[in-house]
Amino acid sequence: MRIAQVPPLYEAVPPRFYGGTERVVAHLTDALVELGHDVTLFASAEAQTKAKLVKVRDQAIRLDPAPLKSDLAAHMSMLWDVRRRAHEFDIIHFHTDILHFPFFEDMPGKTLTTLHGRLDLKDLPGVYWRWKQFPLVSISDDQRTPIPFANWAGTVHHGMAADLYKPHYEPGGYLAFLGRISPEKRPDRAIAIAKRLGVPLKIAAKVDAADARYFQEKIEPMIIGQKLVEFVGEIGDDAKSDFLGGAQALLFPIDWPEPFGLVMIEAMACGTPVIAYGCGSVPEVVEDGLTGFIVHDEDQAIKAVSRAMTLNRREVRRRFEERFSATAMARRYLDLYARQGATRPDMALVANG
């Protein structure tokens, strides 16, 4: 099968530090190549991939030091390249939300679009009514809630390369928070939980410009002078095995309709249980009492921390491999590609696993 993968250009593929969508696309692309498919990745020049790389920008947008740049122009140029070469592919898999819809109105059946973000935003329903011909993929069933009428082709949970992180089967003496400092991610809850327990907390997170004030006014005062709380900053994949694997548990105390939450399966890959507030996708990802605990308030979270120490970390890792490996994700997508009529006869057996 000839497959094009089209991610956004904000981060490298895979990202050097924080980044969800581009990281998932990197794992998916390599897994599809390993399964024997002819895959072309449209991405910035620093992409690391087993696929054929079409370089559509010199570097990813977020870490580009140029003071003046247009993310819209960069994406439009990429979509023009994809459109020009559309005849070369059996399926074009977009991860660019809605931006490509007007470019591909005459060939929606040749496309599949995975939506990676929240869908409860004003104006989005109108777009999905107007372009109902495009088949869509959700990354959790819960993500679909705001637009149930959309043209859903299926749900595919994220996956990642099984050998990327090394599992740790003996927990360390701290709790972990990984991701992004923002009001909806609720690092303040994680700090409060750690303080009540008297257990050290390590926070590895990026601070976007949009969240700088929240960090300075809300989070920094909770950290300054606190021996229990260590702010590590933004980390890459090379540091996650030790950071996550050395933790008693990952705290995922979110307060928003999380579409998926990649950090949860990153922790599971390291054998680390997840303690997550039951919002958005969490009940679909965390198996309560097996790979972690789903909680609804601070008191429940505190009780869950001690209970997490009783969970079998080898079983946590095993469930990650079964449910969230990149190969498992790729096979689910191959099923959807086949339903779109993209499977060539000689590749039917591969597409069906």
Sequence and secondary structure as in RCSB ss.txt:
>XXXX:A:sequence
MRIAQVPPLYEAVPPRFYGGTERVVAHLTDALVELGHDVTLFASAEAQTKAKLVKVRDQAIRLDPAPLKSDLAAH
MSMLWDVRRRAHEFDIIHFHTDILHFPFFEDMPGKTLTTLHGRLDLKDLPGVYWRWKQFPLVSISDDQRTPIPFA
NWAGTVHHGMAADLYKPHYEPGGYLAFLGRISPEKRPDRAIAIAKRLGVPLKIAAKVDAADARYFQEKIEPMIIG
QKLVEFVGEIGDDAKSDFLGGAQALLFPIDWPEPFGLVMIEAMACGTPVIAYGCGSVPEVVEDGLTGFIVHDEDQ
AIKAVSRAMTLNRREVRRRFEERFSATAMARRYLDLYARQGATRPDMALVANG
>XXXX:A:secstr
 EEEEE  SSS SS SSS SHHHHHHHHHHHHHHTT EEEEEEETT   SSEEEEEESS STT   SS  HHHHH
HHHHHHHHHTGGG SEEEE STTTTGGGGTT GGGEEEE  S    TTHHHHHHHTTTS EEESSTGGGTT TTS
 EEEE    B TTSS   SS  S EEEEEE STTT HHHHHHHHHHHT  EEEEEE  GGGHHHIIIIIHHHHTT
 SSEEE     HHHHHHHHHTSSEEEE   S  S  HHHHHHHHTT  EEEES TTHHHH  BTTTEEEESSHHH
HHHHHHHHTTS HHHHHHHHHHHHBHHHHHHHHHHHHHHTT   GGGHHHHT 
